[in-house]
Amino acid sequence: MPLIEPLSDEIVSKRCELLYDVLTDLSFELKVETVNYVLETAAVNLAAVYSDGYRQMYSELYEMLVNLSDGDLYNLMPLMENMESLRDHVRDTWFQDENLKDEDKRYPPYLYGCVLKLSDHLSLEYQRYSQSAELHEEIDLLMSLSIKLEIDLSSMTDESKEMKKSLTEAKKKQSKMQTENVMILAVFAAVVMAFSGGLNFLNSSLAGMENTNPFKMTFVILLCGFVMFNVISALMNSVNKIVLDLYEDEEEEETNVIGTLKKIWFKHTYIFAFNIVIIFLMAMDILLWYLS
């Protein structure tokens, strides 16, 4: 087993910097006219790096590859291809200078073995870095999917709450509609009964007034009409209020007493007008009755 003598930290640091410079020069696509020059320069610099028994560390190569990739694995493809070209160049040069003395050879005898190990180490670290990059991509993809699923789940939860709320309101509204439909039918039945009862009362009242004073008969007719109209109007207004409460969810604005009276006046103008006319006719009838 060959003896590996320790080197000082300063020498190791300089050799690492020189190795990184060589790898940086080989990390670009080489032009045809400069290939031989770049490969020869790299071989000479590597011969200087590996003199005195220097050996690179795996951790150093991995860190160099990460820096040279700049976050993109494809940036290392030219380096791997140029390392193969450098290995072939050193090997071919060795065979060409095989019959020469060591001092006449272009590269030292140990260089090919060092370049071969460097190329092999770079291939291993490249594969490890490639697997690490793929793992990071899968993790990023899983994280993005997780975030998307969380957002979708939150959206579905909100929609579920809205649907539950709408369903609850629909059930309440349905129950309210059933109750108020019964109330509407009851009110309409009361309207029919009031109308028919009023007509029967008027008919029976007039039946016994054949020879009565016409002013008295007129007063009775107006009074019956006044009562029947207001009773039926009150019942119809209750139906209207039930329907409005059923289909209108907006809250009524708070108003003062004058505003409320104005609202009632404009909403029931025809009722007030009819009552005023009936009261006026009844007063005129009483006046004429008195004068006659």
Buried (B, 14 or more C-beta within 10 A) or exposed (E): EEEEEEBEEEEBEBBBEBBBEBBEBBBEEBEEEEEEEBBBBBBBBBBBBBBEEBEBEEEBBBBBBBEBBEEEBEBBBBBBEBBEBBBEBBBEBBEEBEEEEEEEBBBBEEBBEBBEEBBEBBEEBBEBBBEEBEEEEEEEEEEEEEEEEEEEEEEEEEEEEEEEEEEEEEEEEEEEEEEBEEBBEEBEEBBEEBBEEBEEBBEEBBEEEEEEEEBEBBBBBBBBBBBBBBBBBBBBBBBEEBEEEBEEEEEEEEEEEEEEEEEEEEEBEEBEEBBEEBEEBBEEBBEEBEEE
